[in-house]
């Protein structure tokens, strides 16, 4: 879904509905659409909060570059533990 912030909630909801209509998601009731929109907005806010924290830490020199090999190894270990 779109992660761009819009001018107001109505514009955001309209953009959400437009994407929902063109996706292969089954048709939702109006109530379900509103609920899905609220969930997506909460996820977006949480992502932005965590991203702001990461940016501040990076500016303070408290972060390090991501080692892709280590990251992939950890993902493979988790997948193996879950039996996938």
Residue pairs with C-beta under 8 A, 6 or more apart in sequence:
1 16
1 19
1 40
2 15
2 16
2 19
3 44
3 47
4 15
5 12
5 44
6 12
6 15
12 37
12 41
13 34
13 37
16 33
16 36
16 37
16 40
17 33
17 37
20 28
20 33
20 36
28 36
54 63
57 63
